[in-house]
Structures are given as structure tokens and as C-alpha cells.
Amino acid sequence: GTAYTVLFGERLGLSGSFNRVYLCRIATDGTLVSAPRVAFNNAGSPRIACVSDGGCLAVWMRSVGEVDAEGRVVQNLYGVRLEGDQMLDNPPLRLLDGVGGGVDALGGDFTLDWGYGFLHGIASDGDGYLLLTGRHRCLNGSCALYGSYNDVVAVRATRDAVVLDSVPIRIDNVPDGEGLVLPRGLTFDGESYVATFIDL
């Protein structure tokens, strides 16, 4: 309620992740409250949201070399809680594993890998969080192309960064096997979360 928390990344080379992510605080009048400093390393497109008491959660995707049964690289969901410019979690919390395993209704294997390291949105209702992204599935050996997804999904998390959904909640209404989707944004309007996506 007194300042903005800003994250920005530095990428060295062609890696899909930021090698270093910096954090700084800026007052509502534009004054720099705390100078940028390295908050954490090796994070893919971090996003941040805050609850009503000022505590925040920064989340991102990261691969640590794990692969699924088909040899696909797995992205896991990580996060750190923040109070002002202070990180409460070091090392970062591993919030959700990327592979859920199993078979969906169409008989295709699916991964909960959140898609190429991009988390598409996080928003808060003041007391907890909702995280939005896309899910890849492979149906009969055919997988979604880079930059598109089979499903738009979300998970809920408490203000203490405890994920409530071990299996993500599917949000889109595109029939299974018919087209691809692309998550675009997430916000809270005072009563409900509002998510947007493109039907490709």
C-alpha cells in the first residue's frame, strides 16, 4: 500500500530464462525506495502479485534438467514470498511439479509443464492468489506447437504460497481436440478473477 515492487531480468546469451532477476521498490510518487539488487537467479519470466497486507508472491517457471517418460523437458513452478524488498524464502519454494502423469479423456498423455517456461499471469483477491498459464497435451503423438497450448489452466495458492490444486483447473471452453488456445491475461475485479485467452 506504500510502494511498488518491481522485478526485471537480465538474460545472458540465448537461454530462455533470465540469468539474474533484480528487485527494487518505487514509492507512489516515483521515488526510488530501494536500489535494484539481485533477488534470485535462473527464472523464466517471473510475475508478481500482492495481498492486502502488502505481502507479495513472485513466481516463475524453471527447468532443472528433469524430463518426463517421453523425454520432454519439464518445467516446474517456483516462487518466493516478499515483504517489502525482503525475500522470505531462500532457496525459492518449489510450488508445483511439472509432470502429473496419467491419461486424459481422449487417451492422450498430458504434461502439467506450464508450457515452455512462461507463466502467463498471477493475480490476488487480497487474501490469496490465482496463477494462469497453458497446458500442453499430446494426443495420438501430435503435440501443440511452440507458443500455443491445448488448455488454459490455473491453480490457486494461499497467501503463504501453498498451492491448493495439485491438478490445475481447466478454464477454456474449447472442445477437446478442436483447436489450440493462448492465455493472455489475469486480474481481479473486486469480486471475481477475470482471465482472458485467444482461441486459435
N, C-alpha and C positions, 0 to 999 in steps of 0.2 A: 503493500500500500504506500510505500515511500520512495521506491526506486524501481527501475527496470533492471532485470538481469539479462545480460546479452552473452550469447555464445557465438563464436565464429571459429572456423577451422583453417588450418594450414596443410596443404597437400604437397608432398614431395614426390615427384615422379608421377607415374600413371596409375598408382594404386587407387582403388575405388573408395578407400577410407581416408579420413583425414589423419595424418600422422600426429598432429597435435591439435587439441581443441582448447581455445582460450575462453576465459570468463572475465567479465567486468561488470560493474554496476554503474548505472547512469541515473541521476536524480530526475524527477519530473520536470525540472526547469532546464534540463540539458547538461547540468554539471556532472563531470566525471567524478563518481564517488570513490571507486577503486580502480586502479590501473589494470589493464589486461594482464593475466597471468595464465600459465598452463594449468588447466583443470584436469585433463586426462588425455590419454593417447589412444591412437588406433580406433577411431569411432567412425561409423558410416552415417553421415547426415544427421547429427543429433538434433532433437527437438526438445522444447521445454514448455512446461505449464506450471501454474502455481495455485495452491489452495488459498482459502480466505485468510488464514492466519499468516500468510507470507512464505510459508514453506513451499519449495518447488521440487519438481522431479524432472531431471534431464534423462532422456532415453535415446538409445541408438541401437543399430544392428552391427554385429561383428562376427566374422568367421575366425575360428581358431584352429582351422585345419581339419575339422571333422567332416565326414561325408556320410551320406545315407547308404542304404543297401544297393542303390543303383550307381553309386559313385558320384552323386551330385554334391557340390559344396553346400554345407549347411550354415545358415546364418542364425545366430541366437540373439535374444533380446537382452540388453544390459541397461543399467540405469544407476544414477546416483541421486541421493536426496541432497538438497541445498537449503541452508539457512543463511540468507544474505549472500555473501560471497564465500561462505564456508561449506566445504563438502563434508557430508556426514558419513559417507561410505568410501573407504579406501582399503582394499581394491573395490571397484564397482561391483554392484549386485548383478548376478545372473538371474534375470527375472523369468525367462521362459525359454525352454529348449526349442530348437528349430524343427526337430522331427517328431511327429506324433505317431507315425506308422499307421497301419490299418488300410482298409479299402472303403471307398465311398459307394454311394448308391448305384453308380454306373459301372462299378467294377474296376475303376481306375485307381492307381495308387496316388497318394497326395502327400505333399510336404507342407509343414507349417513354417516354411523358411522365411516368410515375410517378404520374399522377393528381392534378390539382388542387393540386399543391404540398405534398402530405403524404407524408412518409417514415414508414412505419409501424413500423420497428424497426431497430436496429443492435445486434449482439452480437459478442463476441470470444471466441475459443478460447484466448486468451493470446498468440497469435502473429500472428493476422490478424483480419479482420472479415468478417461477413456482413450485408448490408443488405437489408431486406424491404419490399416495397410492392406496389401493384396496378398492373396494366397495362390500359389502355383499348384496345379494338379496335372498329372499326365494320364490321359485317357487313351487306352489302346496304343500306347507308345508315342502318342502325339502330345507335345508339351506346349504351353503358352510361350510365345516369342518374348524376347527381351523387351522390357518396358510395358508389358501388358500382363494381365492376370486372369485366372479363371473365376476367382471370387473376390469380393470386397469383405474384409473381416475386421473385427475389433475385439479387444479384451479390456475388461475393467480392472482397475487397480485401486487399492486403498491409498489413503494419504501417506501411509508408511511403506508404500511400494510393494505391497503384497498383491500379486496377480490373482484375481478371483476366478478366472476362466482358464482351465488347463487346455480346453479345446476352444479356439476362437469362435465368436458369434458371427454367423454369416449375415451380411447386411443387404447385399444386392438382391434384386428380384429377377435376374436374367436366368432363364431356364437352363438347367444343366446341359452342357454340350452345345449350347447355342450362343456363340459369340464370346468375346472377351471384354474385360472391364478394366478401368483405370481409376483408382481413388484419387480425389483431388483436394479435399479439404475437410476440416472438422472444427466445430465451435460449439459453445453452449449458449443458448439464447435466454437463460434465466429460468427455463422450465425443463427443457429437453436438450439433448445433444443433437446437432444437425450435421449430417455427413453428406458430402457430395461425391459423385463418381460419374465417369463417362462410360456409356455403353458403346463399345467399339464394334 
